[in-house]
Amino acid sequence: MTARDSRRQAISFTLFGAVLGAAGLLVATSALGLSARVQSAPATAPSAAAPDATPITYVGKVGLTPERGVAGTIVAVSGSGFQSGTAVTVAWNSVAGSWKLQGDAQELFMGRSFTPVRTELASATIDAIGNLTARFKAPLDYGFSHDVTIEQGDRLLNKAAFRLDPTVSVEPAAGPTGTPITIRMEGVGWANLENSWMVTYDNQFTGLLSSVTTGGVAVATIPAAGAVGRHVIRIVHGSFTVPYLNMEQSPRPDRPTFTFTYDVTDGPAVAARDAELQSLAPGKATPPEGNGPAIWTDPASATVGTPVTVNGRGFAANADLAVTWTTVVGNRVGGNGWDEETKDAVHVRTSADGSFEWKWTVPDDLGGAHRLAAVVGGTTVARGALVITPSLVSPSSMTAKVGTELTIHLKGVGWTETANIYNMTYDNGFLGYVCGFNSQGDVVIHLPAAGTIGRHYIDLYPGIYKGKDVDGVQNFRIPQLTAEADHPGERLPIFRIAVDVTE
């Protein structure tokens, strides 16, 4: 038996914190209003529709006007050669995306998965001479080529391709240092060479925009950084970790690059939120159903040091039992993998009705789900879990001279391939990543204060440490700017720190 087999047998708890569900129906409810701050792809020939898996005998002809556009575009469907009087449906064919995780604790990252989704957009009746006329609004969806199918019941009659062009907006256009800048990209693709977009700030790589579970919509917020004056924000495609800079000479030159300017203005710099406000709110407790032995915590998830109550019910009256706590230990770099380690947290005595209540504090340990168990006479009779979420321990505002060492302290960093690193940017420039597994979730970063006199910003973003992704995509060990809505596995916070550099 290998070391990995051994630890897979040992690990049996379930990861708490859900991945966002697959995207639902994606029909837009209003036309997209474009402005000077919104950019879309330049006009080129539309991508061809994907071939069908099995041969189909098509009926008639069908065309779309226009053949491409942004979400909200009104599209006219015209066709000929159909059977008169036939009722037909116009359908939009797309996908729903999800992240793939494996392992007993969902600790392994296995990429992303997309399943077909069909949405009815319009219905029509073929006229007396066999012509089809219909209209639909291009949905807000994953970008690039989509099949628009003409169907009679369950039968596919014909189809045409519509290219949904990506757009990007950056708001606001100006503000003092630290102003939150919202980048919104619609029409992010799902297929390879269409699904991985990067942000740069003043030609420094910032991080990744993803939209696997958000239906082609990626939203990120970065701070305005740098001296008073004009700065440049770009959104560039890049499947292999970083931006692809000569897109015009690439195998897919139809992928646009979006360029915006942002004016940093005079005025008070925006402060970072207090550290304690940047963590996730404690998770609501839900007592287990049924009347049998049960153990749970209130809250169900919290940061290190948070008071919690461990509740039990359904046990023998006036009985002694042990509550055990399970964590994960190991060393990825050393090749030893990881294993569970269980220890007694406390011994309690039930009341006359077989219940107990124990006041506790979230231990200083790895982030993620930890199993709690009620043990009577050496036998486990009930299991529950407590989820530790990351927290920023050091202040979110610091003052230092250039070169002075800054200390940034996190607790509750996780251990899975989707939770065990945080990626750092300094004034929106990517610096590197930190890991929390070997130190049981406790991360201390030493970094010199740098830059001109004034306020600077350090941001810490979740990312994916390693794993197996779809062919042609490598989004590992970089800031996932869209992590709050689209991170695989655990729900994790983004941390922001303001540093005032002095003489």
NURO-564364 format. One record per residue (C-alpha): residue number from 1; x, y, z. Coordinates in steps of 0.2 Angstrom, whole numbers, plus 5000, padded with zeros to 4 digits. Layout:
// residues N
<rec NUM <X Y Z>>,
...
// end
This chain:
// residues 503
<rec 1 <5000 5000 5000>>,
<rec 2 <5007 5017 4995>>,
<rec 3 <5008 5032 5006>>,
<rec 4 <4994 5040 4997>>,
<rec 5 <4983 5025 4999>>,
<rec 6 <4986 5025 5017>>,
<rec 7 <4981 5043 5020>>,
<rec 8 <4966 5040 5009>>,
<rec 9 <4960 5026 5020>>,
<rec 10 <4963 5038 5035>>,
<rec 11 <4954 5053 5029>>,
<rec 12 <4936 5051 5030>>,
<rec 13 <4928 5068 5035>>,
<rec 14 <4918 5078 5022>>,
<rec 15 <4924 5095 5017>>,
<rec 16 <4912 5109 5023>>,
<rec 17 <4909 5124 5012>>,
<rec 18 <4901 5121 4995>>,
<rec 19 <4907 5125 4978>>,
<rec 20 <4895 5137 4969>>,
<rec 21 <4882 5127 4959>>,
<rec 22 <4882 5125 4940>>,
<rec 23 <4875 5140 4931>>,
<rec 24 <4857 5141 4928>>,
<rec 25 <4847 5148 4913>>,
<rec 26 <4857 5162 4907>>,
<rec 27 <4844 5173 4897>>,
<rec 28 <4847 5191 4899>>,
<rec 29 <4832 5202 4904>>,
<rec 30 <4837 5218 4896>>,
<rec 31 <4849 5224 4882>>,
<rec 32 <4866 5228 4887>>,
<rec 33 <4870 5246 4887>>,
<rec 34 <4888 5250 4881>>,
<rec 35 <4897 5265 4886>>,
<rec 36 <4915 5272 4884>>,
<rec 37 <4920 5262 4899>>,
<rec 38 <4914 5246 4891>>,
<rec 39 <4924 5237 4877>>,
<rec 40 <4919 5223 4866>>,
<rec 41 <4928 5212 4854>>,
<rec 42 <4932 5219 4837>>,
<rec 43 <4923 5212 4822>>,
<rec 44 <4931 5197 4814>>,
<rec 45 <4924 5181 4806>>,
<rec 46 <4913 5171 4818>>,
<rec 47 <4919 5154 4825>>,
<rec 48 <4912 5139 4817>>,
<rec 49 <4899 5129 4827>>,
<rec 50 <4905 5113 4834>>,
<rec 51 <4902 5097 4824>>,
<rec 52 <4888 5085 4830>>,
<rec 53 <4894 5069 4837>>,
<rec 54 <4882 5059 4825>>,
<rec 55 <4877 5063 4807>>,
<rec 56 <4860 5073 4806>>,
<rec 57 <4849 5075 4791>>,
<rec 58 <4846 5094 4791>>,
<rec 59 <4830 5102 4785>>,
<rec 60 <4829 5118 4776>>,
<rec 61 <4841 5133 4778>>,
<rec 62 <4843 5145 4793>>,
<rec 63 <4853 5161 4796>>,
<rec 64 <4855 5174 4809>>,
<rec 65 <4857 5193 4808>>,
<rec 66 <4868 5198 4815>>,
<rec 67 <4879 5182 4817>>,
<rec 68 <4888 5190 4832>>,
<rec 69 <4886 5202 4846>>,
<rec 70 <4887 5205 4864>>,
<rec 71 <4874 5200 4877>>,
<rec 72 <4858 5208 4874>>,
<rec 73 <4859 5209 4855>>,
<rec 74 <4843 5207 4846>>,
<rec 75 <4845 5193 4833>>,
<rec 76 <4834 5190 4819>>,
<rec 77 <4831 5171 4814>>,
<rec 78 <4827 5168 4796>>,
<rec 79 <4825 5151 4787>>,
<rec 80 <4817 5143 4772>>,
<rec 81 <4813 5126 4765>>,
<rec 82 <4803 5120 4781>>,
<rec 83 <4787 5111 4781>>,
<rec 84 <4773 5124 4781>>,
<rec 85 <4762 5125 4797>>,
<rec 86 <4775 5117 4808>>,
<rec 87 <4778 5124 4826>>,
<rec 88 <4796 5125 4829>>,
<rec 89 <4807 5131 4844>>,
<rec 90 <4822 5142 4843>>,
<rec 91 <4835 5136 4857>>,
<rec 92 <4851 5142 4863>>,
<rec 93 <4864 5129 4867>>,
<rec 94 <4877 5131 4880>>,
<rec 95 <4885 5123 4895>>,
<rec 96 <4885 5124 4914>>,
<rec 97 <4901 5124 4923>>,
<rec 98 <4908 5116 4939>>,
<rec 99 <4925 5113 4947>>,
<rec 100 <4930 5095 4949>>,
<rec 101 <4937 5089 4966>>,
<rec 102 <4942 5072 4972>>,
<rec 103 <4947 5063 4988>>,
<rec 104 <4938 5059 5004>>,
<rec 105 <4940 5077 5009>>,
<rec 106 <4939 5084 4992>>,
<rec 107 <4957 5088 4993>>,
<rec 108 <4963 5085 4975>>,
<rec 109 <4960 5098 4961>>,
<rec 110 <4955 5089 4945>>,
<rec 111 <4950 5104 4934>>,
<rec 112 <4934 5109 4928>>,
<rec 113 <4919 5101 4919>>,
<rec 114 <4905 5108 4908>>,
<rec 115 <4889 5099 4904>>,
<rec 116 <4877 5104 4890>>,
<rec 117 <4863 5116 4894>>,
<rec 118 <4848 5120 4882>>,
<rec 119 <4837 5136 4884>>,
<rec 120 <4822 5139 4873>>,
<rec 121 <4823 5157 4867>>,
<rec 122 <4808 5159 4855>>,
<rec 123 <4794 5149 4846>>,
<rec 124 <4787 5151 4829>>,
<rec 125 <4776 5143 4816>>,
<rec 126 <4783 5140 4798>>,
<rec 127 <4773 5150 4786>>,
<rec 128 <4763 5144 4770>>,
<rec 129 <4778 5144 4759>>,
<rec 130 <4790 5136 4771>>,
<rec 131 <4799 5151 4778>>,
<rec 132 <4804 5154 4797>>,
<rec 133 <4804 5171 4805>>,
<rec 134 <4809 5174 4824>>,
<rec 135 <4819 5185 4835>>,
<rec 136 <4828 5182 4851>>,
<rec 137 <4839 5192 4863>>,
<rec 138 <4857 5185 4865>>,
<rec 139 <4859 5178 4883>>,
<rec 140 <4871 5183 4896>>,
<rec 141 <4882 5168 4895>>,
<rec 142 <4899 5160 4891>>,
<rec 143 <4907 5169 4876>>,
<rec 144 <4911 5164 4859>>,
<rec 145 <4902 5151 4848>>,
<rec 146 <4885 5144 4852>>,
<rec 147 <4873 5134 4842>>,
<rec 148 <4856 5141 4839>>,
<rec 149 <4845 5126 4835>>,
<rec 150 <4828 5125 4826>>,
<rec 151 <4819 5111 4833>>,
<rec 152 <4802 5102 4831>>,
<rec 153 <4798 5093 4847>>,
<rec 154 <4813 5082 4850>>,
<rec 155 <4819 5083 4832>>,
<rec 156 <4834 5094 4827>>,
<rec 157 <4829 5102 4810>>,
<rec 158 <4844 5114 4808>>,
<rec 159 <4856 5126 4817>>,
<rec 160 <4866 5141 4815>>,
<rec 161 <4881 5148 4825>>,
<rec 162 <4880 5164 4835>>,
<rec 163 <4896 5171 4842>>,
<rec 164 <4894 5180 4859>>,
<rec 165 <4908 5193 4860>>,
<rec 166 <4916 5196 4877>>,
<rec 167 <4915 5214 4884>>,
<rec 168 <4924 5222 4899>>,
<rec 169 <4919 5237 4910>>,
<rec 170 <4930 5246 4922>>,
<rec 171 <4922 5257 4935>>,
<rec 172 <4925 5270 4941>>,
<rec 173 <4937 5279 4929>>,
<rec 174 <4945 5290 4943>>,
<rec 175 <4948 5292 4961>>,
<rec 176 <4961 5293 4975>>,
<rec 177 <4973 5279 4980>>,
<rec 178 <4964 5264 4986>>,
<rec 179 <4948 5267 4977>>,
<rec 180 <4940 5250 4974>>,
<rec 181 <4940 5247 4955>>,
<rec 182 <4928 5235 4949>>,
<rec 183 <4932 5225 4933>>,
<rec 184 <4918 5216 4925>>,
<rec 185 <4920 5204 4911>>,
<rec 186 <4905 5196 4902>>,
<rec 187 <4906 5183 4889>>,
<rec 188 <4921 5174 4896>>,
<rec 189 <4923 5158 4886>>,
<rec 190 <4922 5140 4893>>,
<rec 191 <4932 5131 4879>>,
<rec 192 <4951 5130 4879>>,
<rec 193 <4959 5146 4872>>,
<rec 194 <4944 5156 4878>>,
<rec 195 <4942 5153 4896>>,
<rec 196 <4957 5160 4905>>,
<rec 197 <4959 5179 4906>>,
<rec 198 <4972 5190 4915>>,
<rec 199 <4973 5207 4922>>,
<rec 200 <4988 5218 4922>>,
<rec 201 <4990 5235 4930>>,
<rec 202 <5004 5247 4924>>,
<rec 203 <5011 5232 4914>>,
<rec 204 <5012 5222 4930>>,
<rec 205 <5004 5205 4931>>,
<rec 206 <4990 5206 4944>>,
<rec 207 <4980 5189 4942>>,
<rec 208 <4966 5178 4935>>,
<rec 209 <4948 5181 4930>>,
<rec 210 <4938 5165 4930>>,
<rec 211 <4920 5161 4927>>,
<rec 212 <4918 5142 4928>>,
<rec 213 <4903 5143 4939>>,
<rec 214 <4897 5160 4935>>,
<rec 215 <4891 5157 4918>>,
<rec 216 <4904 5168 4908>>,
<rec 217 <4903 5183 4920>>,
<rec 218 <4919 5187 4930>>,
<rec 219 <4919 5201 4943>>,
<rec 220 <4935 5207 4952>>,
<rec 221 <4939 5222 4963>>,
<rec 222 <4957 5229 4964>>,
<rec 223 <4963 5245 4973>>,
<rec 224 <4968 5260 4964>>,
<rec 225 <4987 5261 4966>>,
<rec 226 <5002 5271 4962>>,
<rec 227 <5006 5290 4961>>,
<rec 228 <4993 5303 4956>>,
<rec 229 <4991 5302 4937>>,
<rec 230 <4985 5290 4924>>,
<rec 231 <4987 5272 4925>>,
<rec 232 <4984 5258 4913>>,
<rec 233 <4973 5242 4916>>,
<rec 234 <4973 5228 4903>>,
<rec 235 <4963 5212 4902>>,
<rec 236 <4973 5199 4891>>,
<rec 237 <4970 5181 4887>>,
<rec 238 <4983 5169 4894>>,
<rec 239 <4980 5150 4896>>,
<rec 240 <4998 5146 4902>>,
<rec 241 <4998 5155 4919>>,
<rec 242 <5002 5172 4913>>,
<rec 243 <4996 5184 4899>>,
<rec 244 <4999 5180 4881>>,
<rec 245 <5006 5197 4874>>,
<rec 246 <5007 5195 4855>>,
<rec 247 <4989 5189 4853>>,
<rec 248 <4988 5195 4835>>,
<rec 249 <5001 5182 4830>>,
<rec 250 <4993 5168 4840>>,
<rec 251 <4984 5153 4834>>,
<rec 252 <4968 5162 4839>>,
<rec 253 <4970 5180 4835>>,
<rec 254 <4952 5183 4837>>,
<rec 255 <4953 5185 4855>>,
<rec 256 <4953 5203 4860>>,
<rec 257 <4964 5213 4872>>,
<rec 258 <4955 5226 4882>>,
<rec 259 <4964 5242 4888>>,
<rec 260 <4958 5255 4900>>,
<rec 261 <4965 5270 4909>>,
<rec 262 <4962 5275 4927>>,
<rec 263 <4966 5292 4934>>,
<rec 264 <4973 5292 4952>>,
<rec 265 <4967 5309 4959>>,
<rec 266 <4972 5319 4974>>,
<rec 267 <4963 5316 4990>>,
<rec 268 <4963 5306 5006>>,
<rec 269 <4969 5288 5002>>,
<rec 270 <4956 5275 5005>>,
<rec 271 <4959 5264 5021>>,
<rec 272 <4958 5246 5022>>,
<rec 273 <4944 5238 5032>>,
<rec 274 <4949 5232 5049>>,
<rec 275 <4957 5215 5049>>,
<rec 276 <4943 5206 5059>>,
<rec 277 <4930 5212 5046>>,
<rec 278 <4939 5204 5032>>,
<rec 279 <4936 5186 5037>>,
<rec 280 <4921 5176 5033>>,
<rec 281 <4906 5178 5045>>,
<rec 282 <4903 5163 5056>>,
<rec 283 <4893 5149 5048>>,
<rec 284 <4875 5146 5054>>,
<rec 285 <4873 5130 5064>>,
<rec 286 <4860 5117 5059>>,
<rec 287 <4857 5104 5072>>,
<rec 288 <4857 5086 5064>>,
<rec 289 <4840 5079 5060>>,
<rec 290 <4833 5064 5070>>,
<rec 291 <4833 5059 5088>>,
<rec 292 <4849 5048 5089>>,
<rec 293 <4866 5053 5096>>,
<rec 294 <4872 5069 5088>>,
<rec 295 <4886 5081 5090>>,
<rec 296 <4887 5099 5081>>,
<rec 297 <4895 5116 5084>>,
<rec 298 <4887 5133 5085>>,
<rec 299 <4893 5142 5074>>,
<rec 300 <4897 5129 5061>>,
<rec 301 <4912 5138 5054>>,
<rec 302 <4923 5152 5062>>,
<rec 303 <4941 5158 5063>>,
<rec 304 <4954 5153 5075>>,
<rec 305 <4950 5159 5093>>,
<rec 306 <4932 5162 5090>>,
<rec 307 <4921 5155 5105>>,
<rec 308 <4910 5141 5099>>,
<rec 309 <4898 5129 5108>>,
<rec 310 <4899 5111 5106>>,
<rec 311 <4882 5103 5107>>,
<rec 312 <4877 5085 5110>>,
<rec 313 <4860 5076 5112>>,
<rec 314 <4853 5058 5111>>,
<rec 315 <4866 5050 5123>>,
<rec 316 <4863 5040 5139>>,
<rec 317 <4859 5050 5154>>,
<rec 318 <4872 5056 5166>>,
<rec 319 <4886 5047 5155>>,
<rec 320 <4904 5051 5153>>,
<rec 321 <4910 5053 5135>>,
<rec 322 <4925 5060 5126>>,
<rec 323 <4925 5073 5112>>,
<rec 324 <4939 5071 5100>>,
<rec 325 <4946 5083 5087>>,
<rec 326 <4954 5077 5071>>,
<rec 327 <4967 5087 5060>>,
<rec 328 <4978 5084 5045>>,
<rec 329 <4997 5083 5046>>,
<rec 330 <5011 5079 5034>>,
<rec 331 <5023 5086 5021>>,
<rec 332 <5019 5088 5003>>,
<rec 333 <5037 5094 4998>>,
<rec 334 <5045 5079 5007>>,
<rec 335 <5034 5067 4998>>,
<rec 336 <5026 5060 5014>>,
<rec 337 <5008 5065 5009>>,
<rec 338 <4997 5068 5023>>,
<rec 339 <4987 5058 5037>>,
<rec 340 <4974 5062 5050>>,
<rec 341 <4979 5064 5068>>,
<rec 342 <4965 5063 5082>>,
<rec 343 <4966 5068 5100>>,
<rec 344 <4954 5070 5114>>,
<rec 345 <4948 5088 5115>>,
<rec 346 <4938 5086 5131>>,
<rec 347 <4929 5074 5143>>,
<rec 348 <4911 5079 5146>>,
<rec 349 <4896 5072 5156>>,
<rec 350 <4879 5072 5149>>,
<rec 351 <4864 5078 5158>>,
<rec 352 <4848 5069 5164>>,
<rec 353 <4841 5071 5146>>,
<rec 354 <4856 5064 5138>>,
<rec 355 <4862 5081 5131>>,
<rec 356 <4878 5091 5134>>,
<rec 357 <4884 5108 5130>>,
<rec 358 <4903 5113 5131>>,
<rec 359 <4910 5130 5128>>,
<rec 360 <4925 5130 5117>>,
<rec 361 <4937 5141 5107>>,
<rec 362 <4941 5137 5089>>,
<rec 363 <4959 5129 5090>>,
<rec 364 <4974 5136 5081>>,
<rec 365 <4975 5124 5067>>,
<rec 366 <4973 5121 5048>>,
<rec 367 <4959 5129 5039>>,
<rec 368 <4945 5118 5032>>,
<rec 369 <4933 5105 5040>>,
<rec 370 <4939 5096 5056>>,
<rec 371 <4929 5081 5062>>,
<rec 372 <4923 5081 5080>>,
<rec 373 <4917 5064 5087>>,
<rec 374 <4908 5059 5103>>,
<rec 375 <4917 5043 5110>>,
<rec 376 <4909 5032 5123>>,
<rec 377 <4920 5017 5130>>,
<rec 378 <4931 5018 5115>>,
<rec 379 <4917 5018 5102>>,
<rec 380 <4913 5032 5091>>,
<rec 381 <4894 5035 5093>>,
<rec 382 <4892 5052 5084>>,
<rec 383 <4901 5063 5072>>,
<rec 384 <4901 5081 5068>>,
<rec 385 <4912 5094 5060>>,
<rec 386 <4919 5112 5063>>,
<rec 387 <4926 5122 5048>>,
<rec 388 <4940 5134 5052>>,
<rec 389 <4941 5149 5040>>,
<rec 390 <4956 5160 5037>>,
<rec 391 <4959 5176 5046>>,
<rec 392 <4971 5191 5045>>,
<rec 393 <4979 5192 5063>>,
<rec 394 <4991 5207 5059>>,
<rec 395 <4984 5224 5057>>,
<rec 396 <4976 5229 5040>>,
<rec 397 <4985 5246 5041>>,
<rec 398 <5004 5248 5044>>,
<rec 399 <5016 5262 5043>>,
<rec 400 <5035 5260 5039>>,
<rec 401 <5050 5267 5031>>,
<rec 402 <5056 5260 5014>>,
<rec 403 <5066 5244 5018>>,
<rec 404 <5058 5241 5035>>,
<rec 405 <5052 5224 5037>>,
<rec 406 <5033 5221 5037>>,
<rec 407 <5026 5206 5046>>,
<rec 408 <5009 5199 5039>>,
<rec 409 <5001 5185 5049>>,
<rec 410 <4987 5174 5044>>,
<rec 411 <4979 5159 5053>>,
<rec 412 <4967 5146 5047>>,
<rec 413 <4975 5143 5030>>,
<rec 414 <4970 5127 5023>>,
<rec 415 <4978 5111 5017>>,
<rec 416 <4969 5105 5002>>,
<rec 417 <4975 5109 4984>>,
<rec 418 <4963 5123 4983>>,
<rec 419 <4965 5131 5000>>,
<rec 420 <4983 5129 5006>>,
<rec 421 <4991 5144 4997>>,
<rec 422 <4987 5163 4997>>,
<rec 423 <4995 5174 4982>>,
<rec 424 <5001 5191 4986>>,
<rec 425 <5001 5207 4975>>,
<rec 426 <5009 5223 4980>>,
<rec 427 <5001 5238 4971>>,
<rec 428 <4993 5226 4960>>,
<rec 429 <5009 5218 4955>>,
<rec 430 <5010 5199 4958>>,
<rec 431 <5024 5194 4970>>,
<rec 432 <5022 5176 4974>>,
<rec 433 <5013 5164 4985>>,
<rec 434 <5013 5158 5003>>,
<rec 435 <5009 5140 5010>>,
<rec 436 <5000 5136 5026>>,
<rec 437 <5001 5117 5027>>,
<rec 438 <5018 5113 5035>>,
<rec 439 <5014 5126 5048>>,
<rec 440 <4997 5119 5053>>,
<rec 441 <4988 5135 5045>>,
<rec 442 <4999 5148 5053>>,
<rec 443 <5007 5159 5040>>,
<rec 444 <5019 5173 5044>>,
<rec 445 <5026 5183 5029>>,
<rec 446 <5041 5195 5031>>,
<rec 447 <5041 5208 5017>>,
<rec 448 <5051 5225 5016>>,
<rec 449 <5041 5241 5014>>,
<rec 450 <5044 5247 4996>>,
<rec 451 <5039 5261 4984>>,
<rec 452 <5037 5280 4985>>,
<rec 453 <5031 5290 5000>>,
<rec 454 <5013 5287 5002>>,
<rec 455 <5000 5273 5003>>,
<rec 456 <5003 5256 4995>>,
<rec 457 <4992 5241 4995>>,
<rec 458 <4995 5222 4999>>,
<rec 459 <4982 5210 4993>>,
<rec 460 <4981 5192 4997>>,
<rec 461 <4970 5181 4985>>,
<rec 462 <4966 5162 4986>>,
<rec 463 <4972 5152 4972>>,
<rec 464 <4975 5134 4966>>,
<rec 465 <4991 5126 4972>>,
<rec 466 <4992 5111 4960>>,
<rec 467 <4982 5098 4952>>,
<rec 468 <4975 5092 4935>>,
<rec 469 <4966 5104 4924>>,
<rec 470 <4959 5103 4907>>,
<rec 471 <4972 5101 4893>>,
<rec 472 <4979 5118 4888>>,
<rec 473 <4975 5127 4904>>,
<rec 474 <4987 5131 4918>>,
<rec 475 <4980 5142 4931>>,
<rec 476 <4991 5136 4946>>,
<rec 477 <4999 5147 4960>>,
<rec 478 <4993 5164 4954>>,
<rec 479 <4980 5176 4962>>,
<rec 480 <4962 5171 4958>>,
<rec 481 <4954 5189 4958>>,
<rec 482 <4937 5181 4956>>,
<rec 483 <4939 5169 4971>>,
<rec 484 <4924 5176 4981>>,
<rec 485 <4912 5170 4968>>,
<rec 486 <4921 5156 4958>>,
<rec 487 <4934 5148 4969>>,
<rec 488 <4934 5129 4968>>,
<rec 489 <4931 5120 4985>>,
<rec 490 <4932 5130 5000>>,
<rec 491 <4924 5147 5002>>,
<rec 492 <4939 5159 5006>>,
<rec 493 <4941 5177 5009>>,
<rec 494 <4952 5190 5000>>,
<rec 495 <4963 5200 5012>>,
<rec 496 <4968 5218 5009>>,
<rec 497 <4982 5228 5019>>,
<rec 498 <4986 5246 5017>>,
<rec 499 <5004 5252 5020>>,
<rec 500 <5009 5270 5022>>,
<rec 501 <5028 5272 5017>>,
<rec 502 <5036 5286 5025>>,
<rec 503 <5053 5295 5024>>,
// end
